[in-house]
Amino acid sequence: MIANKFANLGPGDSATWPVFAGHPNDPRAPIEADEDTALETIDYAIEWLQMAKVATINGAATKAKQLIDDARETLAELVGAE
């Protein structure tokens, strides 16, 4: 480890960061279990849609439709729809 004058600076350093005030966009804010699951589900849907985009660009319309349907099902699970 290299020691330098910046070694102790960072999100936990009270000299550079104010006291945590509970703002939801503060990176120190705790993530609730259900929020974590929602974020993961949205990330999965985004991955499906990105693959669908590539399939469409490559001319694989059937594969793209299948991937879009997978993204739709993933998001339906998140909102509780069937």
VMD Tcl script that builds the backbone (N, CA, C; Angstrom):
set m [mol new atoms 246]
animate dup $m
set s [atomselect $m all]
$s set {name element resname resid chain x y z} {
  {N N MET 1 A 0.842 -1.178 0.000}
  {CA C MET 1 A 0.000 0.000 0.000}
  {C C MET 1 A 0.885 1.238 0.000}
  {N N ILE 2 A 0.546 2.197 -0.811}
  {CA C ILE 2 A 1.304 3.438 -0.911}
  {C C ILE 2 A 0.667 4.466 0.013}
  {N N ALA 3 A 1.445 5.015 0.895}
  {CA C ALA 3 A 0.943 6.044 1.806}
  {C C ALA 3 A 1.135 7.411 1.155}
  {N N ASN 4 A 0.095 8.221 1.211}
  {CA C ASN 4 A 0.200 9.595 0.730}
  {C C ASN 4 A -0.765 10.468 1.517}
  {N N LYS 5 A -0.770 11.751 1.242}
  {CA C LYS 5 A -1.601 12.667 2.014}
  {C C LYS 5 A -3.099 12.481 1.756}
  {N N PHE 6 A -3.454 11.716 0.710}
  {CA C PHE 6 A -4.858 11.482 0.396}
  {C C PHE 6 A -5.370 10.136 0.916}
  {N N ALA 7 A -4.553 9.398 1.612}
  {CA C ALA 7 A -4.909 8.047 2.034}
  {C C ALA 7 A -6.146 8.013 2.919}
  {N N ASN 8 A -6.368 9.023 3.725}
  {CA C ASN 8 A -7.492 8.991 4.665}
  {C C ASN 8 A -8.715 9.756 4.181}
  {N N LEU 9 A -8.673 10.276 2.967}
  {CA C LEU 9 A -9.819 11.012 2.448}
  {C C LEU 9 A -10.788 10.069 1.758}
  {N N GLY 10 A -12.044 10.376 1.854}
  {CA C GLY 10 A -13.047 9.552 1.187}
  {C C GLY 10 A -14.401 9.730 1.821}
  {N N PRO 11 A -15.384 8.915 1.425}
  {CA C PRO 11 A -16.751 9.063 1.911}
  {C C PRO 11 A -16.882 8.987 3.432}
  {N N GLY 12 A -15.974 8.313 4.097}
  {CA C GLY 12 A -16.076 8.195 5.543}
  {C C GLY 12 A -15.301 9.265 6.284}
  {N N ASP 13 A -14.703 10.193 5.572}
  {CA C ASP 13 A -13.864 11.211 6.182}
  {C C ASP 13 A -14.712 12.422 6.541}
  {N N SER 14 A -14.820 12.729 7.826}
  {CA C SER 14 A -15.664 13.836 8.256}
  {C C SER 14 A -15.105 15.190 7.855}
  {N N ALA 15 A -13.834 15.254 7.492}
  {CA C ALA 15 A -13.249 16.521 7.062}
  {C C ALA 15 A -13.716 16.906 5.657}
  {N N THR 16 A -14.042 15.939 4.827}
  {CA C THR 16 A -14.453 16.228 3.456}
  {C C THR 16 A -15.933 15.969 3.205}
  {N N TRP 17 A -16.583 15.211 4.068}
  {CA C TRP 17 A -18.002 14.888 3.898}
  {C C TRP 17 A -18.758 15.352 5.143}
  {N N PRO 18 A -19.893 16.017 4.956}
  {CA C PRO 18 A -20.686 16.391 6.125}
  {C C PRO 18 A -21.322 15.153 6.749}
  {N N VAL 19 A -21.895 15.336 7.913}
  {CA C VAL 19 A -22.573 14.241 8.599}
  {C C VAL 19 A -23.733 13.750 7.737}
  {N N PHE 20 A -23.946 12.430 7.682}
  {CA C PHE 20 A -25.029 11.849 6.893}
  {C C PHE 20 A -26.364 12.385 7.393}
  {N N ALA 21 A -27.135 12.981 6.482}
  {CA C ALA 21 A -28.402 13.612 6.850}
  {C C ALA 21 A -29.610 12.822 6.366}
  {N N GLY 22 A -29.400 11.657 5.804}
  {CA C GLY 22 A -30.512 10.822 5.370}
  {C C GLY 22 A -31.004 11.078 3.958}
  {N N HIS 23 A -30.273 11.854 3.178}
  {CA C HIS 23 A -30.703 12.115 1.797}
  {C C HIS 23 A -30.594 10.820 0.987}
  {N N PRO 24 A -31.638 10.452 0.218}
  {CA C PRO 24 A -31.620 9.178 -0.509}
  {C C PRO 24 A -30.552 9.072 -1.582}
  {N N ASN 25 A -30.042 10.191 -2.105}
  {CA C ASN 25 A -29.002 10.128 -3.133}
  {C C ASN 25 A -27.593 10.113 -2.562}
  {N N ASP 26 A -27.474 10.205 -1.260}
  {CA C ASP 26 A -26.165 10.126 -0.607}
  {C C ASP 26 A -25.657 8.691 -0.743}
  {N N PRO 27 A -24.435 8.489 -1.256}
  {CA C PRO 27 A -23.936 7.118 -1.433}
  {C C PRO 27 A -23.815 6.335 -0.135}
  {N N ARG 28 A -23.884 7.016 0.998}
  {CA C ARG 28 A -23.828 6.321 2.286}
  {C C ARG 28 A -25.196 5.856 2.750}
  {N N ALA 29 A -26.260 6.209 2.020}
  {CA C ALA 29 A -27.615 5.819 2.404}
  {C C ALA 29 A -27.761 4.307 2.302}
  {N N PRO 30 A -28.350 3.696 3.315}
  {CA C PRO 30 A -28.533 2.242 3.255}
  {C C PRO 30 A -29.552 1.867 2.183}
  {N N ILE 31 A -29.330 0.738 1.548}
  {CA C ILE 31 A -30.255 0.236 0.532}
  {C C ILE 31 A -31.131 -0.820 1.182}
  {N N GLU 32 A -32.427 -0.588 1.111}
  {CA C GLU 32 A -33.374 -1.544 1.673}
  {C C GLU 32 A -33.374 -2.813 0.821}
  {N N ALA 33 A -33.719 -3.926 1.422}
  {CA C ALA 33 A -33.708 -5.208 0.716}
  {C C ALA 33 A -34.612 -5.184 -0.513}
  {N N ASP 34 A -35.812 -4.592 -0.392}
  {CA C ASP 34 A -36.727 -4.563 -1.531}
  {C C ASP 34 A -36.223 -3.613 -2.621}
  {N N GLU 35 A -35.522 -2.543 -2.251}
  {CA C GLU 35 A -34.946 -1.650 -3.248}
  {C C GLU 35 A -33.843 -2.361 -4.026}
  {N N ASP 36 A -33.045 -3.157 -3.319}
  {CA C ASP 36 A -31.965 -3.895 -3.958}
  {C C ASP 36 A -32.530 -4.877 -4.977}
  {N N THR 37 A -33.590 -5.568 -4.615}
  {CA C THR 37 A -34.230 -6.519 -5.520}
  {C C THR 37 A -34.800 -5.797 -6.734}
  {N N ALA 38 A -35.412 -4.644 -6.517}
  {CA C ALA 38 A -35.973 -3.883 -7.627}
  {C C ALA 38 A -34.873 -3.439 -8.582}
  {N N LEU 39 A -33.764 -2.963 -8.035}
  {CA C LEU 39 A -32.654 -2.534 -8.886}
  {C C LEU 39 A -32.096 -3.685 -9.704}
  {N N GLU 40 A -31.960 -4.845 -9.087}
  {CA C GLU 40 A -31.459 -6.018 -9.806}
  {C C GLU 40 A -32.427 -6.410 -10.919}
  {N N THR 41 A -33.711 -6.383 -10.634}
  {CA C THR 41 A -34.711 -6.751 -11.632}
  {C C THR 41 A -34.679 -5.790 -12.812}
  {N N ILE 42 A -34.559 -4.505 -12.536}
  {CA C ILE 42 A -34.476 -3.515 -13.612}
  {C C ILE 42 A -33.208 -3.728 -14.433}
  {N N ASP 43 A -32.103 -4.030 -13.760}
  {CA C ASP 43 A -30.852 -4.311 -14.481}
  {C C ASP 43 A -31.006 -5.514 -15.402}
  {N N TYR 44 A -31.696 -6.558 -14.930}
  {CA C TYR 44 A -31.917 -7.737 -15.774}
  {C C TYR 44 A -32.736 -7.364 -17.006}
  {N N ALA 45 A -33.784 -6.555 -16.809}
  {CA C ALA 45 A -34.628 -6.153 -17.940}
  {C C ALA 45 A -33.814 -5.336 -18.942}
  {N N ILE 46 A -32.949 -4.469 -18.442}
  {CA C ILE 46 A -32.095 -3.673 -19.327}
  {C C ILE 46 A -31.174 -4.578 -20.137}
  {N N GLU 47 A -30.625 -5.598 -19.486}
  {CA C GLU 47 A -29.759 -6.545 -20.205}
  {C C GLU 47 A -30.523 -7.241 -21.322}
  {N N TRP 48 A -31.764 -7.679 -21.029}
  {CA C TRP 48 A -32.580 -8.336 -22.057}
  {C C TRP 48 A -32.795 -7.388 -23.235}
  {N N LEU 49 A -33.111 -6.120 -22.928}
  {CA C LEU 49 A -33.370 -5.150 -23.995}
  {C C LEU 49 A -32.115 -4.822 -24.793}
  {N N GLN 50 A -30.973 -4.781 -24.140}
  {CA C GLN 50 A -29.723 -4.549 -24.870}
  {C C GLN 50 A -29.430 -5.703 -25.823}
  {N N MET 51 A -29.686 -6.930 -25.369}
  {CA C MET 51 A -29.483 -8.081 -26.250}
  {C C MET 51 A -30.482 -8.055 -27.405}
  {N N ALA 52 A -31.711 -7.601 -27.112}
  {CA C ALA 52 A -32.719 -7.487 -28.173}
  {C C ALA 52 A -32.290 -6.457 -29.206}
  {N N LYS 53 A -31.689 -5.375 -28.759}
  {CA C LYS 53 A -31.199 -4.354 -29.689}
  {C C LYS 53 A -30.135 -4.922 -30.617}
  {N N VAL 54 A -29.199 -5.685 -30.056}
  {CA C VAL 54 A -28.141 -6.304 -30.861}
  {C C VAL 54 A -28.743 -7.297 -31.853}
  {N N ALA 55 A -29.715 -8.080 -31.376}
  {CA C ALA 55 A -30.360 -9.052 -32.267}
  {C C ALA 55 A -31.065 -8.344 -33.421}
  {N N THR 56 A -31.709 -7.224 -33.135}
  {CA C THR 56 A -32.397 -6.458 -34.177}
  {C C THR 56 A -31.401 -5.905 -35.188}
  {N N ILE 57 A -30.297 -5.368 -34.682}
  {CA C ILE 57 A -29.263 -4.834 -35.574}
  {C C ILE 57 A -28.717 -5.936 -36.477}
  {N N ASN 58 A -28.605 -7.146 -35.936}
  {CA C ASN 58 A -28.078 -8.273 -36.703}
  {C C ASN 58 A -29.137 -8.947 -37.570}
  {N N GLY 59 A -30.358 -8.424 -37.558}
  {CA C GLY 59 A -31.411 -8.955 -38.417}
  {C C GLY 59 A -32.122 -10.177 -37.875}
  {N N ALA 60 A -31.976 -10.467 -36.588}
  {CA C ALA 60 A -32.628 -11.626 -35.969}
  {C C ALA 60 A -33.893 -11.168 -35.250}
  {N N ALA 61 A -34.932 -10.868 -36.047}
  {CA C ALA 61 A -36.173 -10.318 -35.500}
  {C C ALA 61 A -36.855 -11.277 -34.528}
  {N N THR 62 A -36.860 -12.565 -34.828}
  {CA C THR 62 A -37.496 -13.545 -33.953}
  {C C THR 62 A -36.797 -13.593 -32.602}
  {N N LYS 63 A -35.487 -13.595 -32.615}
  {CA C LYS 63 A -34.719 -13.604 -31.368}
  {C C LYS 63 A -34.953 -12.317 -30.593}
  {N N ALA 64 A -35.018 -11.179 -31.294}
  {CA C ALA 64 A -35.260 -9.894 -30.638}
  {C C ALA 64 A -36.622 -9.885 -29.946}
  {N N LYS 65 A -37.646 -10.417 -30.612}
  {CA C LYS 65 A -38.980 -10.477 -30.010}
  {C C LYS 65 A -38.976 -11.355 -28.767}
  {N N GLN 66 A -38.252 -12.464 -28.812}
  {CA C GLN 66 A -38.152 -13.349 -27.659}
  {C C GLN 66 A -37.480 -12.632 -26.487}
  {N N LEU 67 A -36.411 -11.896 -26.767}
  {CA C LEU 67 A -35.694 -11.169 -25.719}
  {C C LEU 67 A -36.540 -10.034 -25.138}
  {N N ILE 68 A -37.304 -9.360 -25.975}
  {CA C ILE 68 A -38.200 -8.311 -25.494}
  {C C ILE 68 A -39.275 -8.912 -24.599}
  {N N ASP 69 A -39.780 -10.074 -24.981}
  {CA C ASP 69 A -40.771 -10.757 -24.146}
  {C C ASP 69 A -40.160 -11.148 -22.795}
  {N N ASP 70 A -38.900 -11.588 -22.799}
  {CA C ASP 70 A -38.221 -11.918 -21.546}
  {C C ASP 70 A -38.095 -10.677 -20.656}
  {N N ALA 71 A -37.786 -9.533 -21.252}
  {CA C ALA 71 A -37.693 -8.280 -20.491}
  {C C ALA 71 A -39.059 -7.911 -19.914}
  {N N ARG 72 A -40.100 -8.084 -20.725}
  {CA C ARG 72 A -41.456 -7.786 -20.259}
  {C C ARG 72 A -41.843 -8.663 -19.078}
  {N N GLU 73 A -41.538 -9.956 -19.160}
  {CA C GLU 73 A -41.840 -10.882 -18.073}
  {C C GLU 73 A -41.065 -10.515 -16.804}
  {N N THR 74 A -39.824 -10.108 -16.971}
  {CA C THR 74 A -39.006 -9.716 -15.836}
  {C C THR 74 A -39.615 -8.515 -15.130}
  {N N LEU 75 A -40.042 -7.513 -15.897}
  {CA C LEU 75 A -40.653 -6.333 -15.303}
  {C C LEU 75 A -42.026 -6.637 -14.724}
  {N N ALA 76 A -42.770 -7.560 -15.334}
  {CA C ALA 76 A -44.067 -7.958 -14.800}
  {C C ALA 76 A -43.915 -8.595 -13.424}
  {N N GLU 77 A -42.851 -9.352 -13.227}
  {CA C GLU 77 A -42.587 -9.947 -11.919}
  {C C GLU 77 A -42.332 -8.860 -10.875}
  {N N LEU 78 A -41.681 -7.784 -11.300}
  {CA C LEU 78 A -41.374 -6.678 -10.384}
  {C C LEU 78 A -42.634 -5.985 -9.907}
  {N N VAL 79 A -43.562 -5.740 -10.818}
  {CA C VAL 79 A -44.779 -5.017 -10.455}
  {C C VAL 79 A -45.905 -5.935 -10.007}
  {N N GLY 80 A -45.700 -7.220 -10.127}
  {CA C GLY 80 A -46.702 -8.177 -9.670}
  {C C GLY 80 A -47.798 -8.459 -10.680}
  {N N ALA 81 A -47.610 -8.070 -11.918}
  {CA C ALA 81 A -48.589 -8.330 -12.960}
  {C C ALA 81 A -48.302 -9.679 -13.615}
  {N N GLU 82 A -49.326 -10.251 -14.198}
  {CA C GLU 82 A -49.127 -11.525 -14.917}
  {C C GLU 82 A -49.496 -11.393 -16.359}
}
mol reanalyze $m
mol bondsrecalc $m
mol representation Tube
mol addrep $m
